[in-house]
Amino acid sequence: MGFGLDAVVSKLQNLATSDHSSVVSMNIFVALLCACIVIGHLLEENRWMNESITALLIGVCTGVFILLVSGGTHSHILVFSEDLFFIYLLPPIIFNAGFQVKKKQFFVNFITIMMFGAVGTLISCTIITFGVTQIFKRMDIGPMEIGDYLAIGAIFAATDSVCTLQVLNQDETPLLYSLVFGEGVVNDATSVVLFNAIQSFDLNQIDPSIALQFIGNFLYLFLTSTLLGVGAGLLSAYVIKKLYIGRHSTDREVALMMLMAYLSYMLAELCYLSGILTVFFCGIVMSHYTWHNVTESSRITTKHAFATISFVAEIFLFLYVGMDALDIEKWRFVSDRPGTSVAVSAILMGLVLVGRAALVFPLSFLSNLAKKSSSEKISFRQQVIIWWAGLMRGAVSMALAYNQFTMSGHTQQQSNAIMITSTITVVLFSTVVFGLMTKPLIMILLPPNPNKGTSTTNSSLNTEPQSPKSVTVPLLAQESEADLEGHEVARPSSIRNLLTRPTHTVHRLWRKFDDSFMRPVFGGRGFVPVEPGSPTERNGLAWH
């Protein structure tokens, strides 16, 4: 009996010790997050660095310090989990991307964005898969199956255009910014859908019927995930408009928006769909309808809350990737074959360059054929920037690589370890080297126009700041919403050009359908609801 009691006490002590170590780890990680934010602020003015590169470098330095303190046993204070990434960190990042998107530019260029994001990702994945299949078999890096080669194609087809977006000005180059931003989100979603489709098939026996089934499954995931996101966004708009929760509590409005957005993501994962696509389109629909059905204080709160949560999640990811780059367990597996790991990294980087070029320039040519106005066509310099923006690899590639080649954060085979270390190398090299070269490249290809100084000065009085991370108080004057309504309000010349330029017939028909059928049911800007005293009623009266 005494022995059993001693065992229980010992277990409780061990549990207390593990809890204490977890608290210490979280304290260190939160302190590092604060350091990333402060240092990122100090480096904001020159714009050579950005939060992604800053967090990566701080993570690497911290990893070196932990490696020295621990005597070379480990380099990070948290164990990476795919669940942590896909369930907690990725949803707020993608949702905020949809919530903040300039909808007019996104949907006017929707066909081109889908060509780059969906078709282009398939092209890039095919080229990378074919390349690694031909080369890796001759290198004898270890036992790898066809599913592994296809997974590598999906992993390295996922782009990370954060560095380019932080340098581009969405007012001066609205077409380019819209294409880079829209392609980045659709590309991430397509890569994850591809990865999940690959894992759900038995690829040992490939025949034409399997290929057709794979394409059908891919289209099914794409469409159903999109419809689920749209449905969740419309449901939130309808509930909040009908109940008008804000007359009792604005906190409930904000909480309901957050929880319904997260619920859409989890429902998609539960149904084996693409949570990324679902939560992205849920964000678009919520910003178009739901956001205008809540009180003004809730609008300001949700804008800041979504942007802040997304910002912290991105910093968290890059900080961890920097630390995990020096994980001794993975490098120990490849210590006897360092040349192989370097060669694999170089080959993957080369295939990324070729695959990116093979999709950007041909698809840009096809896109330009369908456009009559020269201002709508993608110039060669813009094509080079789009190509460059897609060369960087980030958190999505890392998470997919961990999902495919590790088990519970640990690497079990040498071939898997080589793929993980090579992925880390490609992510670090592309983010830091290509990221630092992004600003000079854009300044060379798209030099600032000195004649736009006056309009830029005036625009600061009428529009939100150039930084996409900032949110101003007069949120009711957003360019995207005003454009969709067709109201010509005071805007700088670049936005005025967007308003006067003819849009596609589909966009015009959608706007009429939206005004006639959707807004009376789901609310949104310009609609006067039945409930007296609601913010949308006051806004509607103000317009008239």
Secondary structure, 3 states (H helix, E strand, C coil): CHHHHHHHHHHHHHHHHHHHHHHHHHHHHHHHHHHHHHHHHHCCCCCCCCHHHHHHHHHHHHHHHHHHHCCCCCCCCCCCCHHHHHHHHHHHHHHHHHHHCCHHHHHHCHHHHHHHHHHHHHHHHHHHHHHHHHHHHHHCCCCCCHHHHHHHHHHHCCCCCHHHHHHCCCCCCHHHHHHHHHHHHHHHHHHHHHHHHHHCCCCCCCCHHHHHHHHHHHHHHHHHHHHHHHHHHHHHHHHHHHHCHHHCCHHHHHHHHHHHHHHHHHHHHHCCCCHHHHHHHHHHHHHHCHHHHCCHHHHHHHHHHHHHHHHHHHHHHHHHHHHHCCCHHHHHHCCCCHHHHHHHHHHHHHHHHHHHHHHHHHHHHHHHHCCCCHHHCCCHHHHHHHHHHCCCCCHHHHHHHHHHHCECCECCCHHHHHHHHHHHHHHHHHHHHHHHHHHHHHHHHCCCCHHHHHHHHHHHHHCCCCCCCCCCCCHHHCHHHHHHHCCCCCCCHHHHHHHHCCCCHHHHHHHHHHHHHHHHHHCCCCCCCCCCCCHHHHHHHHHC
